[in-house]
């Protein structure tokens, strides 16, 4: 199997790359890069220089490939960049796939569903209702992939070495607010980046055997926000307050609503379908490796 991977230097893409390299079924990996000498760990690889925001630069990128794993995305707040990368960039990549009849697996996010409560929701039960420019553009990109017969993996809150958006921001929010908004009782779906990578890689290799097109990637047993962050804090030696904070406390007005909602509004999703189809079971509960702890300790010091 010959695989093209986008986003190989990113959080999720690097983990997918590592997984693909260990799979005997994968005969070659081509990486989309924007620089002549990219810093891609462990790769002697087949580089294709191009940019998702520059459609002509992608010409020929899928030639000779069996499947594309599209793990590149922009998660910031710049609407112009988000649209250029996540929507139009995906459209350009999908266009190349269609020209060469190459399959595509798009790594997306459950954030496209927007505000909860969502309680162990299964694929097809929720409509997209994105509230950020990043999730809106990723939802639009998904439509490009699905319209071309591709598959989409919507990942739950993803953690592990390389995570800059979930644990660091959530931990900072608890420390800044000096307590637990709404008691921190929201049940949240999470997934370790290594589990996500293993499921995505397996889906790519078994593409033709699997009928469904949309999947959730999530650990089997959601934990509460308080349980998750207390576990992380204890592992890092970070003391967190025991104080409960009412959700309407005026002192919370300066904190982003999306960050606050994670503490007291359920956002959980069933990952059973993807586990069943790929044969790869995500690990239960938040489990931090030493590499994860080292990463988070470094981000706390930054």
Secondary structure, DSSP 8 states (H G I E B T S, - for coil): -EEEEE-TTSHHHHHHHHHHHT-TT--EEEEEESSTT---TT---EEEE-BTTBGGGGTTTTTT-SEEEE-----SS-HHHHIIIIIIIHHHHHHHHHHHT-EEEEEEEGGGG-S--EEEE-TTSS-----SHHHHHHHHHHHHHHHTT-EEEEE-EEESTT--SSHHHHHHHHHHHTSEEGGG--EE-EEEHHHHHHHHHHHHHTGGG----EEEE--SS-EEHHHHHHHHHHHHT------EE-TT-GGGTTS-HHHHHHHHS-EEE--HHHHHHHS----SS----HHHHHHHHHHHH-
